């Protein structure tokens, strides 16, 4: 079996000349050769920003760039036909597609409705700061450009638990909708702001059974229409985990094959919170390891003051390695984004060696680290360089990173590990040494079956030839602030 490797095939400011779906199709063969097994694509459906939207202001989940809605037929990324061509090209090259799903909210409603609400304290959403009163809110979605095609479901105020805009009084606040399913927020995992059910736009109410059935129907339609390998679920900590348990069970039972499902629960304090979510969803979904990313960011800022022995402290990959999707950065952490915490360039090869060449976790590579990116916002230009070592690191993951792992995280500035290799992957096995300080070496064991054989640095950072001793040990070297990966010559 080949190691699983994901790529997030977009970034927030994607602005290449080719629309994204066309680029995916053209790059599908290259992605397969690099060793990617799944590509996480951005929201493929129509958002309230039409042809300009990144996609997280979800409007019509059934419009994959097919209908004239929100000022455009295609989405920012292309048409429905182009999307299906991209997914098919990926599949033909051994790469499954993960579709991005925004279930938390809907934006860009078609009609106003009169809705009974109470205002809440934005810092403590459990505290009402008004009596019940009526506002006009954008809560009715009739999708006039699509009509009844694929679904005749009409979303109205009974489908939502909150909004942030009152049209008649022109007021921006957090309004709790007082509907037949409850006069308070749904109970969700996150207790930030008292209760973090409400995030933005018109907040979907999963207590409404018709809503749950419609979203299950959509998931089945989306999977069957596109031939997906799985889903990336947005903002899961703002949504009832009971709904996801129901939805995932339904999807898995209808898929005919195991779907890969990963949730975004962006936690910045405690890996125990991520582990608790895994317990509540009973292992139904993977989670992104946001805390490992933050350790990488901190390590890149601190330089040799960071203790590499602690790189896995308070991370999901340490607590639940089988359900951790590891990453260096994503579209929320890139420069100019609200959660900006971009890992400094010098540390990126080290971070990628950690997520790509170890046994624990399934790595997700970020688009700019393969292709680079240039963009600007409000006059501030940004250039993200590709990671020069990444193609070789991906090849090493695909061909060499197998077998028993031995760890040597026993020094604050120089750490390493080895993989013994296995029978299935010819000449597999490797030894990795990383340094965030001076050049150094680690004496490590790769296995007695390599005795007398020569290892060289696949990244060509070091020119030595290392001979493995009769006991399977050798001294492996690393340049200052760098990474070396030693493999059979």
PEVENLIN-V99778 format. One record per backbone hydrogen bond with DSSP energy under -0.5 kcal/mol. NH is the residue of the N-H (numbers start at 1). CO is the residue of the C=O. Records with the same first field share a line. If there is no record, write none. Layout:
# PEVENLIN-V99778
NH = CO / CO
This chain:
# PEVENLIN-V99778
6 = 363
7 = 38
8 = 365
9 = 7 / 40
10 = 8
14 = 11
21 = 77
23 = 19
24 = 20
25 = 21
26 = 22
27 = 23
28 = 24 / 25
31 = 27
32 = 28
33 = 29
34 = 30
35 = 31 / 32
36 = 31
37 = 5
38 = 5
39 = 96
40 = 7 / 38
41 = 39 / 98
46 = 60 / 63
48 = 57
50 = 47
52 = 49
53 = 50
58 = 56
59 = 46
60 = 46
61 = 59
63 = 60
64 = 62
69 = 67 / 72
72 = 69
75 = 78
76 = 50
78 = 75
80 = 65
83 = 79
84 = 80
85 = 81
86 = 82
87 = 83
88 = 84
89 = 85
90 = 86
91 = 87
92 = 88
93 = 89 / 90
94 = 91
95 = 90
96 = 37 / 94
98 = 39
99 = 97 / 230
100 = 41
101 = 232
103 = 101
106 = 202
107 = 58
110 = 140
111 = 140
113 = 137
115 = 113 / 135
117 = 133
118 = 176
120 = 174
121 = 124 / 127
124 = 121
125 = 193
127 = 124
128 = 126
129 = 119
130 = 119
133 = 117
135 = 115
137 = 113 / 135
139 = 111 / 137
140 = 111
141 = 139 / 155
142 = 140
146 = 143
147 = 143
149 = 146
151 = 149
155 = 141 / 153
156 = 154
159 = 156
160 = 157
161 = 203
162 = 203
163 = 175
166 = 171
167 = 136 / 165
168 = 136
170 = 166
171 = 166
173 = 164 / 171
175 = 163 / 173
176 = 118 / 174
177 = 161 / 175
178 = 116
179 = 177 / 182
182 = 179
188 = 186
190 = 237
194 = 191
195 = 193
196 = 190
202 = 106
203 = 162 / 201
204 = 104
205 = 159
206 = 204
208 = 205
209 = 207
211 = 208
212 = 208
213 = 209
214 = 210
215 = 211
216 = 212
217 = 213
218 = 214
219 = 215
220 = 216
221 = 217
222 = 218
223 = 219
224 = 220
225 = 221
226 = 222
227 = 223
228 = 223
229 = 97
230 = 97
231 = 260
232 = 99
233 = 231 / 262
234 = 101 / 232
236 = 264
237 = 264
238 = 235
239 = 236
243 = 240
244 = 240
245 = 241
246 = 242
247 = 243
248 = 244
249 = 245
250 = 246
251 = 247
252 = 248
253 = 249
254 = 250
255 = 251
256 = 252
260 = 229
261 = 259
262 = 231
263 = 286
264 = 233
265 = 263
267 = 265
273 = 270
274 = 270
275 = 271
276 = 272
277 = 273
278 = 274
279 = 275
280 = 276
281 = 277
282 = 279
283 = 278
284 = 281
286 = 261
287 = 323
288 = 263
289 = 325
290 = 288
293 = 289
294 = 290
295 = 291
296 = 292
297 = 293
298 = 294
299 = 295
300 = 296
301 = 297
302 = 298
303 = 299
305 = 302
306 = 303
308 = 306 / 412
310 = 307
311 = 308
313 = 310
315 = 312
319 = 315
320 = 316
323 = 320
324 = 321
325 = 287
326 = 324 / 362
328 = 364
333 = 330
334 = 330
337 = 334
339 = 332
340 = 337
341 = 333
347 = 344
348 = 344 / 345
349 = 345
351 = 347
352 = 348
353 = 349
354 = 350
355 = 351
356 = 352
357 = 353
361 = 321
362 = 324
363 = 4 / 361
364 = 326
365 = 6
367 = 8 / 10
369 = 366
370 = 366 / 367
371 = 367
372 = 368
373 = 384
375 = 382
377 = 380
380 = 377
381 = 379
382 = 375
384 = 373
385 = 383
387 = 369
388 = 386
390 = 387
393 = 389
394 = 390
395 = 391
396 = 392
397 = 393
398 = 394
399 = 395
400 = 396
401 = 396
402 = 400
406 = 418
408 = 416
410 = 408
415 = 434
416 = 408
417 = 432
418 = 406
419 = 430
420 = 404
421 = 402
426 = 424
428 = 425
429 = 400
430 = 419
431 = 486
432 = 417
433 = 484
434 = 415
435 = 482
436 = 413
437 = 413
440 = 478
442 = 476
444 = 442 / 474
446 = 472
447 = 472
450 = 447
451 = 448
452 = 468
453 = 450
455 = 466
456 = 487
458 = 456 / 485
460 = 457
466 = 455
467 = 465
468 = 453
469 = 473
472 = 469
474 = 444
476 = 442 / 474
478 = 440
481 = 437
482 = 479
484 = 433
486 = 431 / 484
487 = 456
489 = 454
